[in-house]
Amino acid sequence: YLKYHGKGAFLLCRTSNPGGDDLQNQRLASIEGQPLLYEHVARLAQGPWNLNGQLGLVVGATYPAEIERVRAVAPTLPLLIPGVGAQGGDAVATVRAGWRPDAPIIVNSSRAILYASSGDDFAEAARREATRTRDLLQAARP
């Protein structure tokens, strides 16, 4: 798939779920100083795997320190960042950790918007939550 021009893919790098630690936060060797698996994935995506400049990384908003580390290893890749809202990711910390003027971030907030209300006002509540999230994200940009 990576050989084809005009296609795009996002690789799971550091997911927002707590169970991600079981694999993604493990060292490649039991020697201090070796990269964690998610850091290694980011390096490969920034380098040899990104044959046609079509890769991005999924990095969960619940781990802003890891977003910073991924951004340091993969400074130009787009980041798809789920986990803002219902999963507990902080919008401001997410933007501060991952935003660069030359590399996009795509922040996803689904449940907090979709389930903003279960009443008759669900559409208006969803609009308010989407607007609030957008405003937080935009205000956090440097």
C-alpha positions as a printed NumPy array, in Angstrom:
array([[  0.   ,   0.   ,   0.   ],
       [  2.797,   2.418,   0.807],
       [  4.143,   2.101,  -2.75 ],
       [  1.105,   3.825,  -4.262],
       [  1.078,   7.576,  -4.816],
       [ -1.999,   9.543,  -3.867],
       [ -2.958,   7.322,  -0.946],
       [ -2.732,   8.072,   2.744],
       [ -2.575,   6.031,   5.9  ],
       [ -2.399,   6.682,   9.614],
       [ -0.384,   4.216,  11.691],
       [ -1.301,   3.463,  15.284],
       [  1.594,   4.81 ,  17.296],
       [  0.462,   5.628,  20.856],
       [ -3.219,   5.019,  21.433],
       [ -5.295,   6.777,  24.074],
       [ -6.542,   3.648,  25.844],
       [ -4.811,   2.532,  29.077],
       [ -4.246,  -0.959,  27.649],
       [ -1.911,   0.547,  25.068],
       [  0.813,   0.52 ,  27.724],
       [  0.911,  -3.264,  27.508],
       [  2.683,  -3.065,  24.17 ],
       [  3.318,   0.495,  23.013],
       [  5.205,   1.631,  26.111],
       [  7.632,  -1.309,  26.138],
       [ 11.319,  -0.915,  25.379],
       [ 12.621,  -2.704,  22.315],
       [ 15.387,  -4.157,  24.469],
       [ 15.608,  -4.419,  28.22 ],
       [ 18.398,  -1.841,  28.197],
       [ 17.753,   1.667,  29.482],
       [ 18.066,   4.169,  26.678],
       [ 16.515,   1.925,  24.03 ],
       [ 13.439,   3.46 ,  22.399],
       [  9.93 ,   2.562,  23.408],
       [  7.912,   0.752,  20.758],
       [  5.784,   3.812,  19.931],
       [  8.951,   5.928,  19.483],
       [ 10.382,   3.312,  17.124],
       [  7.15 ,   3.27 ,  15.091],
       [  7.311,   7.084,  14.841],
       [ 10.929,   6.968,  13.62 ],
       [ 10.109,   4.381,  10.96 ],
       [  7.063,   6.357,   9.824],
       [  9.082,   9.574,   9.583],
       [ 11.848,   7.773,   7.697],
       [ 11.994,   4.579,   5.66 ],
       [  8.298,   3.668,   5.687],
       [  7.183,   7.065,   4.373],
       [  8.161,   6.385,   0.769],
       [  5.776,   8.853,  -0.826],
       [  5.073,  11.234,   2.034],
       [  1.683,   9.729,   2.758],
       [  1.955,   8.549,   6.376],
       [  0.566,  10.038,   9.536],
       [  0.48 ,   8.781,  13.111],
       [ -2.333,   8.179,  15.586],
       [ -1.307,   9.473,  19.02 ],
       [ -3.844,   9.662,  21.85 ],
       [ -4.651,  12.964,  23.536],
       [ -4.6  ,  11.309,  26.951],
       [ -0.785,  11.247,  26.83 ],
       [  0.469,  14.775,  25.977],
       [  4.044,  13.952,  27.024],
       [  4.059,  11.14 ,  24.479],
       [  2.645,  13.492,  21.83 ],
       [  5.672,  15.729,  22.458],
       [  8.051,  12.775,  22.149],
       [  6.415,  11.599,  18.93 ],
       [  6.56 ,  15.134,  17.541],
       [ 10.286,  15.295,  18.366],
       [ 10.914,  12.023,  16.502],
       [  8.484,  12.707,  13.639],
       [  8.426,  16.487,  13.293],
       [  6.746,  16.708,   9.895],
       [  4.145,  13.937,   9.984],
       [  0.456,  14.686,  10.403],
       [ -0.889,  13.504,  13.747],
       [ -4.412,  12.174,  14.189],
       [ -5.166,  12.723,  17.858],
       [ -8.258,  11.042,  19.313],
       [ -9.243,  11.157,  22.942],
       [-10.212,  14.788,  23.591],
       [-13.43 ,  15.012,  25.562],
       [-15.052,  11.849,  26.901],
       [-11.754,   9.926,  27.026],
       [-10.216,  12.624,  29.195],
       [ -7.663,  14.16 ,  26.834],
       [ -7.009,  17.841,  27.448],
       [ -7.492,  19.976,  24.318],
       [ -5.037,  22.686,  25.367],
       [ -2.29 ,  20.251,  26.417],
       [ -2.808,  18.321,  23.177],
       [ -2.312,  21.356,  20.955],
       [  0.662,  22.605,  22.931],
       [  2.314,  19.183,  22.686],
       [  1.723,  18.516,  19.003],
       [  1.097,  21.69 ,  17.046],
       [  3.692,  22.917,  14.568],
       [  3.109,  25.423,  11.799],
       [  4.55 ,  22.995,   9.223],
       [  2.902,  19.743,  10.364],
       [ -0.837,  19.337,  10.834],
       [ -2.668,  17.88 ,  13.778],
       [ -6.171,  16.508,  13.415],
       [ -7.849,  16.413,  16.812],
       [-10.867,  14.154,  17.128],
       [-13.613,  14.504,  19.717],
       [-16.577,  12.225,  19.085],
       [-18.407,  11.014,  22.172],
       [-18.333,  14.343,  24.011],
       [-20.073,  15.916,  21.012],
       [-22.382,  13.075,  19.977],
       [-23.629,  12.487,  23.512],
       [-23.652,  16.072,  24.773],
       [-27.35 ,  15.565,  25.552],
       [-29.852,  12.735,  25.354],
       [-32.788,  15.126,  25.398],
       [-34.662,  16.953,  22.675],
       [-31.89 ,  19.56 ,  22.64 ],
       [-29.288,  17.026,  21.425],
       [-28.51 ,  18.91 ,  18.193],
       [-28.006,  22.246,  19.947],
       [-25.984,  20.603,  22.735],
       [-23.759,  18.881,  20.163],
       [-23.243,  22.196,  18.363],
       [-22.306,  23.924,  21.628],
       [-19.819,  21.182,  22.533],
       [-18.269,  21.172,  19.047],
       [-17.947,  24.965,  19.124],
       [-16.465,  24.905,  22.629],
       [-13.917,  22.261,  21.611],
       [-13.002,  24.153,  18.433],
       [-12.52 ,  27.372,  20.386],
       [-10.296,  25.628,  22.955],
       [ -8.144,  24.103,  20.213],
       [ -7.758,  27.369,  18.329],
       [ -6.975,  29.375,  21.463],
       [ -4.229,  26.927,  22.442],
       [ -2.221,  27.463,  19.252],
       [  0.933,  29.492,  19.822]])
